[in-house]
Amino acid sequence: MIELRQYTLRPGRRDELIDLFDREFVETQEETGMIVLGQFRDLDDPDRFVWLRGFTDMEVRRKALSAFYGGPVWAAHGPQANATMVDSDNVLLLRPLPAGGGFAVTPSDRPQETAAAPDRFVACALWHFPPGSHNGTELIRDGLVPVLRETGPAPLAVLTTEPAANTFPRLPVRTGENIVAVFTSYPDESAHRHHLARAMAHPLVREELLPDIERAQIAAPELLRLAPTARSLIR
């Protein structure tokens, strides 16, 4: 299970939160049984911090979050983190689609605190479909994702909404949604634009998939343009 968390911060305080997060909240969260997958600056909003963390299942999530937010590290540093935030409730609870849809990263690969931020561009496309419908998920998984693999870098992960009840209600998550999230990574944004253009020009996408996806979706897709922080595993 994966949380995609988007925080709206007080003006000018994003770097303060990132420094605190990468110093105090990475290994200490992982010691409770979760994995901090990625931390990002949102390139479209200087006051938005985006990050992901993963759990093996919902019960592990409950125990890990209870241990961390009830523990000494959050007691010591949580007030400073909260002081940077306007809103922290924009949270999607997701799960990998079958056949290797999750992130292939491990904590042993994480850079040290002294590392420089990587020169990488990460894109996250969020597709919105009617709750309870599987048609849109199948169009993305079985149609669009193979074309993305054919025309450029394979997606880092393909995720969909986790329908299970929130096992840690102290931290709200968005409910009643049916989302597919596709993460891809590039050396720079120009490489992403070229990949997207190749995929959209593919005859299957242009003539069949896009019209079918447009009919299936209930809102326009969102694109998160993300720059990984120095200690992000996803890059």
C-alpha positions in Angstrom: 0.0 0.0 0.0 1.3 3.4 -0.9 0.3 6.9 0.3 0.7 9.8 -2.2 0.8 12.8 0.0 0.6 16.4 -1.3 1.1 19.2 1.3 0.3 22.8 0.8 2.9 24.8 2.8 3.2 28.3 4.1 4.9 30.6 1.6 8.6 30.2 1.4 8.9 27.3 3.8 9.3 24.3 1.6 13.0 24.0 1.8 12.7 24.2 5.6 10.4 21.3 5.6 12.5 19.3 3.2 15.7 19.8 5.3 13.8 18.7 8.4 12.2 15.8 6.7 15.3 14.4 5.1 17.2 14.8 8.3 14.7 13.5 10.9 11.8 11.7 9.2 13.3 9.1 6.8 15.1 6.4 8.8 12.9 7.0 11.8 9.8 6.2 9.9 11.4 3.2 8.3 12.3 1.9 11.7 8.6 1.4 12.4 8.0 -0.8 9.4 7.2 1.5 6.5 9.4 2.7 3.6 9.8 6.3 2.5 9.7 6.0 -1.2 10.1 9.6 -2.6 10.2 13.2 -1.7 9.7 16.0 -4.3 9.4 19.6 -5.0 6.3 20.3 -7.1 7.6 22.3 -10.1 4.2 24.0 -10.6 3.8 25.3 -7.0 6.7 26.6 -4.9 4.7 25.9 -1.8 3.8 22.3 -2.5 5.7 19.3 -1.1 4.9 15.8 -2.5 6.0 12.6 -1.0 5.2 8.8 -1.0 5.5 6.1 1.6 4.7 2.4 1.4 3.5 -0.4 3.6 3.2 -4.2 3.0 -0.4 -4.2 4.1 -3.0 -2.1 5.9 -2.4 -3.6 9.3 1.3 -2.9 9.0 0.3 0.7 8.1 -1.8 1.0 11.2 1.0 -0.3 13.5 3.8 1.7 11.8 1.9 5.0 11.8 0.8 4.5 15.4 4.4 3.9 16.4 5.8 6.9 14.5 3.2 9.5 15.4 3.0 8.3 19.0 6.8 8.2 19.3 9.6 10.5 20.4 10.8 11.7 17.0 7.4 13.1 16.0 7.0 14.6 19.5 10.3 16.4 19.1 10.1 17.6 15.5 6.4 17.3 14.5 5.5 20.8 15.8 8.2 22.3 13.6 7.0 20.3 10.6 3.3 21.2 11.2 4.2 24.9 11.5 5.3 24.9 7.8 2.0 23.5 6.6 -1.4 25.0 5.6 -2.9 21.6 4.6 -1.7 18.0 4.8 -5.0 16.2 4.0 -4.6 15.7 0.2 -3.7 12.1 0.5 -4.4 9.2 -1.9 -4.2 5.6 -0.7 -3.0 3.5 -3.6 -1.8 0.0 -4.4 0.3 -1.4 -7.2 -1.5 -3.0 -10.1 -0.7 -6.7 -10.6 2.3 -7.8 -12.7 5.0 -5.6 -11.2 3.2 -2.3 -10.9 5.1 -1.1 -7.8 8.3 0.9 -7.2 11.5 -1.2 -7.4 13.5 0.7 -4.8 15.2 -0.3 -1.5 16.3 1.8 1.4 19.9 0.6 1.0 20.1 2.7 -2.2 19.2 5.9 -0.4 21.7 8.8 -0.7 23.2 10.3 2.5 22.1 13.7 3.9 25.2 15.3 2.3 24.2 14.3 -1.3 23.1 16.8 -3.9 19.6 16.7 -5.3 19.6 14.6 -8.5 19.2 16.2 -11.9 16.0 14.2 -12.7 12.4 14.9 -13.7 9.6 12.7 -12.4 6.1 12.8 -13.9 3.0 11.5 -12.2 -0.1 11.3 -14.3 -3.4 10.8 -12.4 -6.4 9.5 -14.3 -9.9 9.8 -12.7 -12.6 7.2 -13.4 -16.0 6.4 -11.9 -15.9 4.6 -8.5 -16.4 0.9 -8.9 -15.6 0.9 -12.6 -12.6 -1.2 -13.9 -12.8 -0.1 -17.5 -10.5 2.9 -17.2 -7.9 0.9 -15.2 -7.8 -1.7 -17.9 -7.4 0.9 -20.6 -4.4 2.4 -18.8 -2.8 -0.9 -17.7 -3.4 -3.0 -20.8 -3.3 -0.3 -23.5 -1.5 2.9 -22.5 1.3 1.4 -20.4 2.5 -1.0 -23.1 2.8 1.9 -25.5 4.7 3.9 -22.9 7.2 1.0 -22.6 7.5 0.8 -26.4 8.1 4.5 -27.0 10.4 5.5 -24.1 11.3 4.7 -20.5 9.1 2.1 -18.8 6.9 3.5 -16.0 8.5 3.4 -12.6 5.1 2.3 -11.2 1.4 2.0 -12.1 -0.9 2.3 -9.1 -4.6 2.4 -8.5 -6.9 3.4 -5.6 -6.8 1.1 -2.5 -10.4 0.7 -1.5 -9.7 -0.6 2.1 -10.9 1.5 5.0 -8.3 3.9 6.5 -6.7 2.0 9.3 -5.2 5.2 10.9 -8.0 7.8 10.9 -5.9 10.3 12.7 -4.5 11.0 9.2 -7.3 11.5 6.7 -7.2 10.1 3.1 -9.3 10.9 0.1 -12.2 8.5 -0.3 -14.9 7.7 -3.0 -12.4 8.0 -5.8 -11.1 5.6 -8.5 -7.7 6.8 -9.7 -4.9 5.3 -11.7 -1.4 6.9 -11.2 1.4 6.4 -13.7 4.9 7.4 -12.6 7.7 7.9 -15.1 11.3 9.3 -14.7 13.5 11.2 -17.1 16.9 13.0 -17.3 15.0 16.3 -17.8 11.5 17.6 -18.7 12.4 17.8 -22.4 12.8 14.0 -22.5 9.4 13.6 -20.9 7.8 15.9 -23.5 9.4 13.9 -26.3 8.3 10.6 -24.8 4.7 11.9 -24.3 4.6 13.1 -27.9 5.8 9.7 -29.3 3.2 7.9 -27.2 0.3 10.2 -28.1 1.3 9.9 -31.8 1.1 6.1 -31.7 -1.8 4.9 -33.9 -3.3 2.7 -31.2 -3.3 5.6 -28.7 -4.5 8.3 -31.1 -7.2 6.2 -32.8 -8.5 4.0 -30.0 -7.1 4.4 -26.5 -7.4 8.2 -26.1 -11.1 8.3 -27.3 -11.9 5.3 -25.0 -10.1 6.9 -22.0 -11.9 10.2 -22.6 -15.2 8.5 -22.6 -14.4 6.5 -19.4 -12.9 9.3 -17.3 -14.9 11.7 -15.1 -12.3 14.5 -15.0 -9.4 15.6 -17.0 -6.1 13.8 -16.0 -3.7 15.6 -13.7 0.0 15.8 -14.3 2.4 16.3 -11.3 5.7 17.7 -12.4 8.2 16.7 -9.7 11.8 17.3 -8.8 13.3 14.7 -6.4 15.0 15.9 -3.2 18.5 14.7 -2.4 17.4 11.7 -0.4 14.5 10.5 -2.5 14.6 6.8 -3.6 12.3 7.6 -6.5 14.3 9.6 -9.0 
